[in-house]
Amino acid sequence: MHASRAQRRGIRMNVPTRRSVLRGSLAVAAAGMLARPYIANAAASTATVWWTQGFVPEEDAAFRKVVADYEKASGNTIDYSLIPFAPLMQKIVSAITSGDVPDLIAHDINDQVVAPQNSWNDRLVEVTDVVEGQKSEYHPTAYLASQYYNNVKKQRSFYLIPFKTAVVPFHIWISLLEKGGGKIDDLPKTWDAFWDYFKPIQKKLRDQGMRSVYSLGLQCTTTGPADGNNLFNHFLIANGGNSIVTPDGKPHLDDPVVKEAVIKSIAYIADAYKGGYVPPGALSWNDADDNNAFHSKLMVMDFDGTISTEVALYHDKEQYNDIATRSLPAKNDGKPNAAQLGIGGALIPKGAKNVDVAKEFMKFLIQPQVMNAYLKQGLGRWLPAYPSLVKSDPFWLDPSDPHRANYVREGLIDPTVVNYPVFNPGWAEVNATQIWGSAEADVIRNGLTPEQATDKALKKIETILAKYPIVQS
């Protein structure tokens, strides 16, 4: 199936947002996709490509330039569709269900939703030859996160081609912080203390007439799909619970250290909400709602993936420069923290009719100079997958930009870890079920203690992961 000329310009639809998409997509995403082998040096041909539409027009222009440059260099044609985040996931589900798939799919959360489940079921084409060609360049976390467990073959292999990365930084309104008596330079250096610093700012702002402002953008949501899980995972890591699932795919839900970290994380988030420091609507926020709330100055700070919050205001320099972007403080025990590194990657479904051109296009895109130019033209909302690029190109650590350097340091210089679905595909189902947001709601609304909510949540996770036994790593 080939995209129309209108699709090559990009598709814009009035469709449901992310909130309604992922639960239904996860089960179906595991269901389909059929294959043919890669043939190198094929005659000039056409590949059908589905790509996530950019958050800003500059990102789409950057992709179109990559396509034009590849077509000129290769003689091949890339018949592409630029599709918004949620509609693209719906389209992937439909394609998998019908078996009528494109040659290449790049979705911003392939690494957490599409790749884990479909690798497990042997529904993706291995892309080892593509990834290994740039092994020396890839960030170790990105390289690890391109490998998934295949339950048919009982081994891990490369099924995702990383071409961009992202982390979750803090976004802070400088003017609100200072009006409330705070200073960016005074922000504490450990996790809970960092969040606590903003709480008294709320009262001081309200005393000055800002009656509807809140301190914290805590996404204690039961809706999702991604922000609430990202938030909880970083609390879990800051409390020492990152070993909840290990690289061998094994969960460690009965580990006392993990359980205590879950309890502390649920307790902090629930207490902050019950203390009135979080907008009441946060219990049902989708992934766009906290951005909108922050832009309307409903809260002083937010914790949200990429620097889309800032990039949205790139052409309004007064507001753009009024936001401070900050990387992670240390864990609560004072040890260095680690961000979960999200991987923007492309995959090839089995059943693709032109695997060779799909692979050749990605080999072209992940050349260091091409990747760098592509992401720079997109205003740096996504980071490269190669640390060497941020060290060699002054754009990435430019001190004159108030956001990019701290974002780069968090993602490509400071410690990072992979997202849990890379280790065990069952965790994609855990995320889709919004178990952590439900646990927080159990404390906030249903009167459970953090300990009771933890036991309930871990039992749900145990039941889900039991469906995904990993017998070899």
N, C-alpha and C positions, 0 to 999 in steps of 0.2 A: 504494500500500500504506500503510495507516494503522496507527499504533501502538495497541496495546491499552491499557486503563486501567492494567494492571500496568506496562506500559512507561512510561507517563507518570509513574509513581512512581519509575522508574529500574530498570535491569536490572543484576543482579549475577550473575555466572556463574563457575563453576569451569572456567576455560579456560586455554590456554597463555598464557604471559607474552609480552612484546614480543619476546623473543629469537627465537621461531619464526615471527613474522608477516611482517616487512618484506621479506625476500628474495623470498618467494613473491608478495607483494602488488605489488611494484614493476612487474613485467612485466604483470601483469593489470590494474593500475591504468591502464595506457596503452591498454587495449583497448576500453573501452566508453563509453557515454553519448550520448543522442539529444535533440533540442531543440524548444522552441516559444518564440515571442517574448514579451517582457514587455508586459503591458497594464496601464497605470496606472488607478487608481481603479475597480478591479473591485468587483463586489458582494461582500458578506460571504462569506467562503470559508474553507477549511481548507488549511493547508500542513503537510506531513509533514516533521519535522525530526529529524535525528540529531545528537546533541551529546555530546562527551566527558564522561563522568562525572567529577566533581570528585575531587581528591586528599583533600579533607576535606569533611565534610557541609555546612559553611558555603557551599562553592562551589555545591553543588546547590541549596541553599535560595535562593541569590542568583539562580540561573537561573530557578527556578520563579517568583520574584517578578517578574522581567522579563517572563516569559510572561504572568502574570496581569495585569500592568499594560498590556501591549500588547493583550491580548484585550479588556480593559475599554475601552481607548481606541479600538479599531478596529472591534470587533464581529466580527473574524475569530477563527479557532481555530487554535492551534498544537498539532498532534498530535505530541508529542515523545517521543523515547526518549533516556534518559541511559544511556550504554553505556561500560564501561571501555575504556581506551586500546587494548589489543591486540584484544579482541573487536570493537571498532568498526572497526578496520582490516580485520579479516576480513570483517565485514559489508559494508563498502564494496567489497571485492574481489568478494564474491558478487553484490552489486547490479550492479556494472559488467559482470560476466560475463553475468548474466541479462538486463540491460536494464531491470529493474524497480527504478528509483531513487527516492529521496526527493526532496523539493523543495529541501532545504537540508542541507548537511553541514558541521559544524564539528568538525574533528579537530585535536589539538594540534600535529601536524606536517604539516598540509595544505601548509604553505609549502615543505616539503622533499621531500615524497613524492607527494601526490596532484596538487597544482596544476602542478608543472613538466611532468610527463609528459602529463597530460591537456590542458593548454593547447597543448603541442606538437602533439598530435593533433586539435586543434579539437573537444574533447569537453566543453568547459565553456561556460556562458553568460557573455558579457561583462557586467561589473558596473560599467562606467565611471560610469554615472549615480549609483550608490550612493556610490562612493569619492570622486568629484569633489565631491559635496555637502559633504564635510568636508575638502577639500584644505587649507584654511588651518590646520586643527587638527592634521593628521597629522604625526608625526615624519618628517623627510625619509627616513630609512632605511625606515620602515614604508611610506611612500608608494611608494618605489622597489620594495620587496619585494612589492607587490601586483600588479606588472606582469610578465607572462611572455610568452615567445616562442611564437607560433602558426606552426607550420611549413606549414600550409595557406595561411594568409593572408600569410605571410612578413613578419610585423610583431609587435611587442609590443602588448599591451593589458592591461586590468585584468580579472583573473579571480579574485582573492581579496579578500575584504572584511576588513581587519584590525580587530580589536576588543580585542586585548590583545597584550602583548609580554613578552619575557623575555630575560635574559642568563645567563651562567654565572659565578657568583661563587665565592670560596673560603669554606669552612666550617671553623672551627678550634675544637677543644675548648680553652677557656682554661685549665681546671684541669690538663689534661695538659701543655700548653705550659709553664705556670709550674712544675709539678712537675719538668719536665725542664730547668729553668733558663732558659727563654725568657720573653720579654715581648712582648705584642702591639705595644706602642709601638716595639719595636726591629726590627720586620720590615723587611727591605731594600726598596728602592724600584725595583729592576729585576728582570726576569722570572726568570732562572736563579738569581740570588742569593736571591730570595724562596723558591724551592723548596729551595735548598741549606740555608737557615737551619734547616729542620726535621730534617735528617739527624742531627746530633749529639744531638738531643732523644731519639731512639730509644734510644741506648745508655744515656743517663742514666736513662731510665725503666726499662729492663731491669735496670740495676744495682740499682734499688730493688725488684726482684721482679716487675715487669710483663713477664714473659718473652715474651708473645705480641703485644706492641704493635708497630706499624710507624709509620714517619714519614708516609708519603705515600699518598694515595688516587689513584694514577695508574691510569686505566682503559686499560691497554695490552691491550685485549680484542680477540679475533678473533670475538666473538659479537655484540656490539652490542645494539640497533640504533644508538643515537645518541651515547651518552656518549664512546665511544672516538674517534669522529669529531670531536666538539666539543673534546675535549682536544687532539687533534693539530692541529686548525685554529688553536687559540689559540697553541700552540707555533710553528706556522708563521708566524703574524702577528707574534709577538714576535721572531722571527728575520728578519723583513723579507721574507717570502715571500707576502704577500697578493695579489700580482699574478699568482698561478698561473692565475687566470682573471679576465678583466676584464669590465666591464659590457657590452661588445659580444658577450659569449659566447665569445670566443676564448681558448683555453688558451695558456699560455706555459711549456710544460714544459721547453723547451731554454734558457730564460733562466738564465744562470749564478747570478744572485742567488737565484732561486727554487730552483734545484737545491741550492745551498749551504744554504739555509734548511731544506729537506727533510732533508738529511744531518744537520744539527745537531739537528733535532727528534727524528729517529729515534734518534740517538746518545744524547741526554740521557735519553729515556724508557727505552731499553734498558739503559743503564748504571745507572739508578736501580733498575730491577728486578733486574739481575744483582748489584748491590751489596747486596741484601737489605733495601731500604728500602720495598718494596711487598709487600703480602700476596700469597703465591704464587698464590692463586685468581684474581687479577686478570686473568690471561690468558683466562679464560672468563667473566668477569662479564657479566651482563646489566644493564640500566639500573637495576634495583632493588637489585642486590647491593652496590654501593658505599654506598648509603644505609643498608642494613642493617648493613654492616660499620662504618660511621661511628657509627651509633646504639649499637652494641655496644662502642664505643671500641676497635675493632681498630686504628685508626690515628688520628693526631693531627689530620690535616687531610684535606679532600676538595675536589675541584673539580668542581662539579655544577650543572646548570641549574636555575634558579628558586631560591626559598628554601623549597622543599618539605621539605628536611632540617630546617629550623627550624620551619616551620609544623606539621609532624607532632608536635612537642612543645609546641605553643602552650599547651595546658592544663596542662602540667607546667612551671611557671615556673622551678623550680630548674634544670632541664636547659636550658630555652629560654634562660635568661639566662647559661648557662655556655658558650654557643657565640658566637663572634665571626664575623660575616660581613664579608668584605673584598672590595673591588673589585680590578681588575687593577693590578698594578704596571706601570711603564714597560717598553717594549721593552728588549732587551738592549743596544741602542745608546744608551739613555737618552731616546729620543724618546717622545712620548705613545703609549700603546697604544690599541687599538680593539677593543671586544667585538663579536662577531657577535650581532646582534639577531634573536632568534627571533620569528616573527610568528604569533600565534594568530589564525586567520582562518576565515571561512566561505566556501563556494563553492556554486554552483548547477550541478548536472550537466545536460547536455542530455538531454532526456527527462523532466525534471521537469514535473509536471502543473499546478503553480500557481506559476509564476515570479513573478507579480506580488505575491502575499502574502509569498513568501520575501524578495523585495527590500524590501518595506515593513517587514517585521519587522526586518531588519538596519538599515534607515534609522532605525528607532526605537531599536534597541540602541546604535548608534554616536552618538546624541546625547550631547554631553559629560556632561551631568548623569546620564544613564542609565548610560553606560559607567563613570563614576566610582563611582556607588553599587554597581553590580554587582561591580566588582573589589574595592572596600573590604570589602563583605560577605563576599567570599571570602578575607579576611585578608591581602590584598596579595600573595598568592603570584605572581600575574601583575601586570604593570605596565600602565598605560594606554597606548594608542597615541598619546595627545596630551600633549606636554610641558606644555602650559598647566595641565593638571589637577594635576600634582605641584608646580607653582609657586603655585597658588591655594588648594589644600586642604592644611592643615598635617598631615593624616594621613600623607602620603607621606614627609615629611622630619622627622617627629616624633623628636626626639633621645632621647625616653624609651624608644623601641623600639630594641633593640640590633642589629637586622638590616635593617630596611626602608630606612633612609636611604642606606646604602652601596650597597644593591641598586639603588635609584632612581638614584643618581648614575651608576653604571656603565651603566645602561640608557638613561636619558633626558637626562642632562646631559653626561656624558663622550662622547668620540668612539665611534661605532659603525659597523659595516659589515654588509652583507647576507650571508646564507648563500649559498654558491656555486651551489646548484641554481636560484636565481633567475636567474642569468646564463646558465646552460646546463643544460638538463634532464638531460643525460648525467651530471651530477654526482650526481644522485639515485641513479643506478645505481652510481656510484663508491662512494657511501656505503654502499649496501646490500651491496656486495661486501666491505666491511670491508678495503679495500686497505691502509690505514695500520696497522691492527692486525696484519694479516698480515706487513707489512714489519717491524714491531717484533718479532714472533715469529720471523721469519727470522734476526734478529740474536741474539735470546735463546736460541732452541732449535736453530737450524739452522746456526749458525756463520758466517753471512754477515757481511761488514763493513757498516757503515752506508752506504757508497758503493754496494756491490753491491745492498743491499736497496732503495736509492733508485732505481737504474737499473731494477730489476725492477718496482717499483711504478709509476714514471712510464711505463714501456712498457705496463703494463696500462691505465693511465688513458688513454693515447693511443689505444689500440685501442677503448676504450669511447666516448670523445668523438668519434671519427671517424664514429660513427653519427648524430651530431647536428650537422650543419653549419649554422651560422647565417649566412644570406646577407644579412640586413638587420637593423639594430638600431633 
